[in-house]
Amino acid sequence: MADVAAPLARWLDRHVGAQGPWRSAPMAGGNSNETHLLRGGDGRRYVLRRPPRAAVSSSAHGVAREFRLLTALHGTAVPVPRPIALCEDPAVAGAPFLVMEHVGDALSVTDTVPPGWAAHPGALTAAADDLVDALAALHRVDPAAVGLTGFGRPDGFLRRQPGRWYAQWEQTACRPLPAMGPLARWLTDRLPDASPTGLLHGDFHLDNCLFAAAAPRLRAVIDWELATVGDPLLDVGLLLAFWGDRPCATVAMPAVQGVSRLPGAPPREHLLDRYERATGRPVGDLAYYRALALYKLAAIVEGAYAQYRSGVLDTPYAAALEHDVPALLDEAMACAGLAVGRR
C-alpha cells in the first residue's frame, strides 16, 4: 500500500471517523469508477470510489449519485456497503470521491466456486437465490419513500433506451459494428408495454455482488454508478442474459457469471420463477430485455475499447473488448431472433 497524499489524508481525518496515517492500494474490478482500499492508522479498512482519469461517459461516473443511492438504500432490505462520506471538491484528490465501508471476508464470484463453499451442498443454488432476492428487494423499494424523488427520468425510460445507447456508441465509435443499427431498429419497433417503474441497478449480475468467502451468502451489492429509476426488468434482462447456457458459440465476457455454467448451477428458469414470486410481477418478454441489456452494455464498453485503441487505457479487460463487444452484439442479435454475424 502507498501513503495517501497530504490533502486527502487531512480530509479523511476530518470526515471518516478515524485517523491516519492513511495508506491506499487499487482494488481489482470497478471497470467504470476507480476503486481503492484505504487503511487508517488503527488498521480499519475503507473503500474509496472516484471517477477514472479518462472517463468514457460522465453519466457512468457520478459518485455523488452513487453516494445518494447508497445512503437511501442503507438500512433497507437491499444489502449495500455503508456510505461514510462524500467529497465533491476535486482539489482534495483530483476528482470527487466517496468513502464507504469495506465489506470484510467477502469476494466477487466469477467463473470459480470459492473453496469455502465446498462444505455447502447446493451452494450455487443458494447463491443464485440470494442474488435474485436482493434484486427483487431493490425493485420493491419505493424511491420516494427513501428520499430518491427525482433520481431518474422514469417517464419514457424504455422508449429512450435504443436511441440513447446508439448515440453513446456513435460518440466513441472506433470501428464498424454493423449489428448496432439492426438492433436499434428491432428494439424500437418491438417496444413492449413498460413495467411499473422502480429503482434499477443498471449493471446487475453476480460479479457486482460480494459474497461471504465461507458460505454462499450475499453480503453487499456494489458498483451502483449506473443506477436510476426506470423499467426494472432491464436488470432482470442482464442478469439472465449472462446466466447459464448462452445462445452463441463464442461467449462474450466468459468470466461474468461463469459459475452459472458449472454443474450444480440452477437453470435460468429457476431464477426467473423466484423473481416473479418475490415481486409478484410477471417478466413477460424476456427476450426483449435480454437483447436490450446486451446492446446497452456493448454500447457502453465499446468506449473503453476505443480508449484502449487510442492508448489511453491499457488493461486486459479493455484489450479483450476487441472480441467481447462483437460477441455481446451477436448474443443480442440471437436473443432478438435476428441473423447473427453482422458485426
Salt bridges, closest charged atoms under 4 A:
ASP3 OD1 - ARG23 NH1 2.51
GLU34 OE1 - HIS36 NE2 3.12
GLU34 OE1 - ARG50 NE 3.69
GLU34 OE1 - ARG53 NH1 2.33
ASP42 OD2 - ARG44 NE 2.67
GLU66 OE2 - ARG49 NH2 3.01
ASP129 OD1 - HIS270 NE2 2.75
ASP129 OD2 - ARG274 NH1 3.49
ASP133 OD1 - ARG274 NE 2.83
ASP203 OD1 - HIS205 NE2 3.36
ASP207 OD1 - HIS205 ND1 3.70
ASP223 OD1 - ARG49 NH1 3.14
GLU225 OE1 - ARG49 NH2 2.48
ASP235 OD2 - HIS139 NE2 3.00
ASP273 OD2 - ARG277 NE 2.87
GLU302 OE2 - ARG175 NE 2.85
ASP330 OD2 - ARG343 NE 2.68
GLU331 OE1 - ARG246 NE 2.78
